[in-house]
């Protein structure tokens, strides 16, 4: 085994030196954030809709249609910039934002996406998705789906038995890993790449989805208490060999994710 070179040695549980995002907002910022969640009741095309008070436990089956007239760079109802290449969706009544596990019932492929807009405005479809989402799920037009709101405080991406499947940017969706020869790692040093530590679950989920979409295995989001505060960490690992750490770091950098730490646990 090659010698592991550490960038930064920290204890994996949240430490005070971790950089944090999601700091306390001003009253004006809070007002803007509130307006971006949308009205609890709204009307479109002559129909009224009541937004759910919470997404926890929400499950539904229906048809997903692909955005066809949303302009790149326009603003969603959740006050975000629409991106045709992003993993996002529109739903009539789920709170904004909500992360959901979306499954194509035709082939069983799944992906975690963020609901940040309202729709569909017409028809009986359950939701709209970006072309990027449809492509990852092996679809080009409308397709039958099952959706489930994500409310767990711990998410683990593929290569574990208990996973929320997350699609890669290719045509293949990674699932649970195939059985492999057991290697005793009990006496080996373990290393993790900590991509970020956040005060809000929403920001951590966004980063979890972003990192998982690259196709890296063993991405996880964990929530823990530190000095009375609830913090959310997104990390990759464990790693036992330097070349695998270097490969993961290169994958992150090539996708524009340059702020991370390698830690030993």
N, C-alpha and C positions, 0 to 999 in steps of 0.2 A: 504494500500500500504506500502511495506517495505521501510525503509529509504535507500536512495541511498548513497553509499559510493563512494566518488570521488577519482580516482587515480590522476588526474591532471585536474584542472579547467582552461579552455581557452575559448576565444570567438571563436565560430565555424568558422567565416570567417578567412582566413589565417592570422596567427600571426607570428611575427618575431621569436618567440621561436620554431616554428615548425622545425623539422629536415628536411633538404633538401638533395635530391640526384640529380644526373644529373648536377654536377658542370661543369664549363667551362673546356673543354678538351685542351690538348696540341696539337700542330700542327701535331705531330706524331700520336696521338690518332684520330684526325680528318681524317687523311689520311687513317688509318685503317678502320674507320667507313665508309668512302666513298667507299672503295674497297668492303666492305661487302654488299653494295646495288646492286652490279653486274653491268655488262655492259648494255648500253642502247639498244644495238643490240647484239644478240648472236646466235650461230648455234649449233644444236644438231641433230644427226641422219640425217644430210643432209638438215635439214630445218632451216630457219632463222626466228627469232622472234624479234620483236621490243617491248621493255618494255614501258608501258604507262607512260607518264610524271607525272600523278597523279592518285590517286585511287578515288577521290571524284566523287560521282555520278555513280560509276560503279555498274551495275547489270547484271546478266547473269543466264541462265538456262542450265543445262547439266547433266553429269553423274560424280559422285565422285567415285573413286576407292580407295581401302584401301592399304596402303603401305604393300608390301610383301617381299621386298628385301633390305630395308634400315636397316642398322645395328645400334643397340642401342649404343649411344655414338659417332657415326660418326658426321662429320661436315656438316651442311647444307650450301647452297649457301649464306645464310644470315649470315654466320659466327657464327652460334649457334650450340650447342650440341643437336643432335637429341634425342628425348625422346619418346618412344612408348606410354608412359602414358601421354604425354602432349597434349594440345589442339592446334595442329598446322596443317598446310596444305602446299601443294606445288601447285603453279600456274605458267603458262607459262609467263604471261605478266604483272601481277600486280607488282607494286613497292615493294621492300623488305625493311622493313617489312610493311605489311598492315593487319589490323584487319577487319574481315568480319563476317557478320551474315550468318550462313549456315543453310539452312532449308531442311530437308528430305521431299520431296514432297509426299512420300507414306503415311506419318502419321502426317505431320505438325510439328514435333518436331524440335527445333532450338537450336543452340549453337553459342557462339562467339568464333572464333578461330583466330590464328595468322598465316598469310602466311609468312613463313620464308625460303622457298626453291623453286627451279624450278622443273617443271614437270607437267603432266606426259610426259616422253620422247617419248613414243610410244602410238599409239591408238588415239581415238577421245575423251577420257574422258576430262572433264573440269578441274579437279584437283585431287590431292591425299590427303588423310587424314590419320591420325594415327588410329590404332585400338581403342584407347580410344574414339576418336570422333565418330567413326562408332558405337561403343557400346552404347554411350549415345543417339545416334539418332535412335537406334533400328535396326541397320543394321550390317551385317557380311561381305558382299561382296560389289559389286558396287550397287549404288542406285541413283535415280534421285534427283537432288538438285536445289535449287534456292540460289544464293549468292548475297550479297549486301555489298559493302564496307561501313565501319563505319567511318563517318567523323564528327559526332556531338560532340560538346565540353562538353555535359552533357549526361552521360549514367546512367540509373537507372535500376537495376535488379528487379526481380519479386516482386509482391505484390503492384504494382501501375498500374493504367489503361494504362499509356503510358510507356510501357516497351520494352526493347530489350530482348526477352527471352534468358535466359542463363541456360544451362543444369547443373544438379547436377551430382555427381559421380555415382549415382544409375541409375536404368533404367528409372526413371521417370523424365520428364522435367517440371520444375516449370513454370506455366503461371501466368496470372493475378489472384489475390486473389478472392475467392468467396465472395459475399456480406456478410457483417457481421453487427451485431447490432452496431449502432452508439454510441460511447462514447465521451462525451465532454472532450477534453484534453486541452482546451484553457487556463485553469488556472493551468495546471500541468507543472512541470519542465521537460524539454526535455534533453536527453543525447545522445551523439553519440560516437561511437568508431572510431577514426581517425587512419586508418591503415598506411597512408603515405601521404606526400606532396612532389611533384616532380616539377622540372623545365621543364621537357619534357613530352608531351602528351603520347609518346610511352611508357615510363616507367610507367606512371599512368595506361595506358590501360592494360599493362602486369599484374599489381597488381590487377586491377579491375577484369580481367578474372580469376586470381588465387583465389581471395577471393570469387567470385561468384560461382566458381566450387565446393566450399565446400558445397554449398546448403544454405548458409545464406541469409535471405530475406533482402530487402531494402538496398542493396549495391549500392552506387552511386559514380560516378566520376564527379567532378565539376571543372570548370575552372574559375578563378577570377583574377582580377588585384590587386596587392599589391605593392604600392610605385613604380609604373611604370613597374613592372615585372609581367608576366603572370605565374601563378602557378596552379598546378593541384592537387586536393585533392581526395583521395579515402576514403570514410567513410561508416559506417553502422549505421542505425538508422532511426527515433528516437526510443529511449527506454524510458519507464516510470517506470519500476520496476527493482529492483536490481537483482532478480533471472534471468531475461532475459538477463541482461548485463553479469552476470556470465556465463550463458550458452554459449553466443556468444564468450566470452573470452576463454572458455575451448575449443570450436570448433576451434578457431584460433590457440591456442597453440598446440592442437593435430595434426594440419596440418603443424606445423613448423613455424607458423607466430607468433613470440613472441614480436615484437616491435610494440606497438600501444599505444594510449592514450585515456582515457575516458574524454570527454569534456561536459560542460554544455552550453546550448544555450537558 
